Amino acid sequence: MVRKTQHPETLALHAGWRADPVTGSVVPPIHQTTSYQFESSQQAADRFALKDVGMIYSRLTNPTVDVFEQRMAALEGGAASVAVASGQAAATVAVQTLAEAGDNIVSGTDLYGGTWNLFAHTLKNMGIEVRFVDPADPSAFEAASDERTRAWYLETLPNPKLIVPPMAAIAKAGRTLGIPLIVDNTAAPLLARPLEQGAAITVYSATKYIGGHGTSIGGLIIDGGQFDWAQTPSRHPLLTQPDPSYHGAVWTEAARPLGPVAYALRARAVLLRDGGAALSPFNAFQLIQGVETLPLRMPRHCENALKVAQFLKSRSDVARVIYPALQEGETRQRAEVVLKGGFGGLVGFELPGGRDAGQRFIDALELFYHVANIGDARSLAIHPASTTHAQLSEAEQKAAGVSPGYVRLSIGLEHPEDILADLAQALDRAVG
Ligand code: PLP
């Protein structure tokens, strides 16, 4: 008998798909099509009027993408999800579904650099102001908000600092004001469950752990389905007022026959329609293959990363190791509350020899790949001061948690002894 509430290992393999009703194909096929034959003009009209949720055009929906969306919504415990072309597109759509010119959002400062640029520059140029606050301080989010604040934004495990924010307290404070919390959970899928902490929306770069094999760029927005937009309608006019771009549809009402999915519906029907950042069916197929083993991979990433953190801590030639399991006090407690079953696959450390030592270390690695990515099955390394954060001044780098000798590692699934051996030989050559 099939259980109603299944475990992540099971959902990752089964949610959103059984076998193809026509061919019996067990693996979801790649539906490489732009469009879908309507059976009648009535059916076509119903689809455009959202009375029939069938496919219209692959910028909006696609059967392969749909499997990925359903599977991820089930894994996350959300009501619906919208897959998009990249993690960056996910952040953009996540905000624009709630905010337009003249509105603002409040975000924690500790963000992926691409999200920082999007928030500080591109959204600002579009008239959406992003107010940055200390992600450790719920009262700072409240203090920065006003009647035009449409959302709060956080990352679960932002690198390089790897400090987990007090997610539940921030989500709760936002809910009292009618403000939803959006959480980028890219670095901690399955480990952290932002919707259970009170977040309304999760976003992912599926490019990282979800895909898991470094093959495909993709992104995802998951609507938790537990935020009552209509309770504070003036806070969310884009969901609760007639939308002139869609025959005056009111998204909270249009979604009613489908469930509590007003946010996901507007994200798809308006932002995918107009912005067009659709995920390709081929990438969705690749990402589905990744999801199937995500519950097995995440614990192994964490186990290997913990061994790396302990190894680096034991080395006298390493000045500091950044990993949640090594944190103390309130920061550590927050990590324990939010991250279950491991502290993630990212490890940072500082070499006392500064920039030169950092670059020498990277050049000495043999097993690790030197790439600007995280969350691959392979171990990856980068020296942020000379690459990802090179455009920042030294003071800005310091504020971001990047010292000249800082090295970021994304620990993969190789045997831990081989990972440690590569780190040891690279340290010996770079510092010794
Ligand atoms: N969010 C986080 C936490 C990331 O690390 C990244 C990419 O590194 C992104 C978003 C952007 O994702 P993508 O590269 O898929 O656009």
Residues whose N, C-alpha, C, O or C-beta is under 5 A from the ligand:
A	BS01	PLP	S86 G87 Q88 Y112 D184 T186 S205 T207 G218
